[in-house]
Amino acid sequence: MRQRIQPICALLFILTSLSVAGEAAKPSDAERILAVTKPLEHPRGGRPPLILWTPNFPTQASDDELERILKELNTRGIAFLTRWQHGEIEQHAPNAIRIAKLQKKLGMETVIDGTGIAHGFYDGTPSTGHVSADGKPFFDSSFFWRPGCPFAVQSRFAPMRERTEAYLKAYAEAGVPVDYWLADWEFDGPEEWNDGWASAQRCTRCQEKIPDLAKNFEAYSKAVRSVRAQMQREVFTAPILKQFPAARVGNYAIAPHDGHRYWWDFFEQRKEGLPYAREHKALYRPWADEFTPSGYTCAMPVLYTWYHYAADYEFKNPQYRWFYPLLKEATSAARHTPKQIPSLAFVHWTTTNPPKEGLPQGFEPMLRAMYQEFLWHALLRGHDGFAMWCPANELEAEVPAVHEVYAQSQAYAEFLEQGEPVLWEVPAESSSVISALKWNNKYLVRRTDFEPNPRVIRIDIEGQSVDIPSAEGKCQLIEAP
Ligand SMILES: [Zn+2]
């Protein structure tokens, strides 16, 4: 399960810290990362740093120690995240500024995790609730947060925006930039899934705003996504970009796409009577564009190995049950993201959100090598980098898996920066997957075979026939005809 509920996380962290007091000091998360990664062999150039979402970065370290860790991470291409915290901002901001000044001195980007101040729209204020027939406010309880009415959350914008602006002011006054502001804000908005639409049908305000609400899921979905975009634009992106116009601003799961979502987050339930497209046993949901109206300048699609994938598909090769939906989501996002918008995909290799009782007997997880193949295809379809999330105990498994691909891909840094993706096919059978970037009359190609196939595959790229030999686990440079 994703580890994101800030107060619970903070509490667990304190309890864990207390329980280990007196024992031999455990290595810090930063030391754990440094121990399982090596410095890059090729310079990072203009590519984005690798984002690691989970670790606790040693933000309270002394200046000397902080500088050492910043440099060590930087030689590996890994960003040091500064997490903006809610409450007592005037106490937290000076340390965030201290880190930013050091990063600026060392020529590094500032990378902010804004999650800590991003939640609190639906804080239980009665006026933000739906309104029942007897005039009483009510909230939807089918989520672990309690969304209220999409048409009544606007009163919360100003107090929420003040938090963002307090940090922005501190950065501006100190003369340090916000280069990346990224967040995992998802839990706090109105929702149409689970019982979201059903709740709205009991709300007099929603009924008034949307004629035929009970017959028109699409209209409610559009209204919800539009309000969510307004929340993110007015509270996050607009104030940040006003102060720092070049900032890369992005949020978990908000990316351009083909109109569908191919995965289910851990809090989402498959309910009857909602519109789905079916493939095998998978249910795809129509999804409105929340990216463009939110004003984000960085796309952050979610490419996780969701547990439900294993049962959703019936491909002969069990590995393709993972690969196929991941490639579908990756392709959908990459194909619709403009070239000037970087895409930093949230990724996670080991089975995501497994059942509490553990994985069933005979369950075949995604193999590490297959996950790395997938990351290559994501890069060669236009994603620029990765933001890796994992539970803290998976750091030693997850960090090197993504870092190895990130580090190896630096050999093609210029190609990845300049190249244009030219292949979008997601084969409906477990055969061969081919992805390619074109630059300088060459193709950088990855071919992955899900059935043994030593033969050359002839494909059409932009009207030309191109032969792609088999090359397991390798990229190939092929001259364009
Ligand atoms: Zn309502």
Boltz pocket constraint, residues with backbone or C-beta under 6 A from the ligand:
constraints:
  - pocket:
      binder: B
      contacts: [[A, 129], [A, 130], [A, 131], [A, 148], [A, 149], [A, 150], [A, 151], [A, 200], [A, 203], [A, 204], [A, 205], [A, 206], [A, 207]]
      max_distance: 6.0
